[in-house]
Amino acid sequence: MNTIKNIISLDCGNSSYRVVLGKYDGNKITTEVIAQESNGMTKVQDYYYWDLYKIFDFFIKSLKEVLGKVDKIDSIGVCTWGVDFALYDKDKNMLSNPLSYRNTIGEKSLNNLSKDEKDKMFYDTGILCDKINSVFMLNGIKEKMPDIFEKADKLLMIPDILNYMLTGVMINEPSELSTTQLLSSITKDISLEICNKFGIPKELFSEIGVHGDTIDNLLPSIKDELGIDYDIPVILVPSHDTASAVVAIPSMDDNFAFISSGTWSLIGAELDEPVVTKEVLESNLTNELGAFNKITILKNSAGMFIIQRIKKEYDEITKRDNSWEEINNIADMYQGEVPLININNIRFFNPEHMGNEIHNYLVETNQHKGKFDWSIVIKAVQESMACCYAQTINSLEKVIGKEFKEIFIVGGGSKNIVVNELTAKRTGKKIIACSKESTSLGNIVVQIKHFKKEISLKEMREIIKKSIDLEEYHVEVEENGIVDRYSRLI
């Protein structure tokens, strides 16, 4: 390839969505964030929703900005968070804006199941039962919004929706579909047993796509709006943002652990086949589909959402936008034994006041007796995240029989120096912080398959390695019992 390819990533997360331009020169990729806007849920009466039309409008406007910078756009790929979806009627009209997984109707559906039923669902699919899995939200819609469910003809996940808006083609992307627990990571197909259990017709699902294939070209109406007269292919990338981020791990060794750090932290490893055992189930690990039918065995853990909420609350109280350095400095003011929280406790899922909820937890668990103190709250979250990472990596090594010397951190959280340093201390392993643009880089590098059909996943990672700078953290593990103390909380 002698000419530069201009490859577009729409990277849509819980806290923001952005359009990234990747320039591939045949050797490496350089990236530029063209536009970015905050994302957030909108509460309407009893439910939280996402505004997909707003996101799509932003994307089209951003493509116009890209065209002001380049002669031609060569391809487009879409990746987003997992589990959320919308239902469409027979005329291919969206029946309702997508509900957010932060709603509780999925949790209520899950709680109606016995332990044996939950275990059987894991053994059937390789996917751990979780309150945010789409199957439970869908069952909740069936009960709470029967008119919508009865009219439903197709189900599209968030990235599938955006791909449909761009091309007019309905297709389900596999890594995203695996977050529903309706797709088996064992068979790589929709589980008829799970569908039958919840009364969900398999016909709701479209063709399951293949990574690197072209979905279709941009719709003529969008080309007209952009003022272009050439076709732009939309490529099916691993559209669950974790799956794309894992593609962008620059490891030449197949044996690596990762933490995909964003609103959520996905802590895991990449395998060729799922591990569906009692030990995996008891360790709260799950087998999601990754890129090109790889398996990402991982724990879906609370991530930067908690600390982001704390910063937002502190900003509101101080009436200023505090820097992350200032937030870290507040934590450093605390001296003494560090209190810990179980960061995956349901009470921290979406409380009205995160700081107060953490303070109350510390008081109730006899770790703090004084008044509310921001330094204690922030320190507890930072240390608890690192301990959760260490505890999960320990469990992962035991159940898959591998030892990891390095842990790659990808995503926006890779730039959180404090948590990275604490993770090195609590694991005793080398921490390698990759690009904060890992999701977009993974999206972009998979699109190269449209131009180089025979490119392998390893060759994609070689391109990534040439394209990014790495930051390493390595210290001896501190034998102070703090990880064991954290483990006793969960």
Helices and strands as residue ranges (DSSP letters): E 5-12, E 16-24, E 29-38, E 42-44, E 47-49, H 52-67, E 75-80, E 85-88, H 105-111, H 115-125, H 134-144, H 146-151, E 154-157, H 158-167, H 174-177, G 178-180, H 192-198, G 202-204, E 214-217, H 220-226, E 233-235, H 241-247, E 257-261, E 264-271, H 278-282, E 286-289, G 291-293, E 295-302, H 304-318, H 324-332, G 346-348, H 354-364, H 374-400, E 406-410, G 412-415, H 417-427, E 430-433, H 438-447, G 448-450, H 457-467, E 471-473, H 482-487
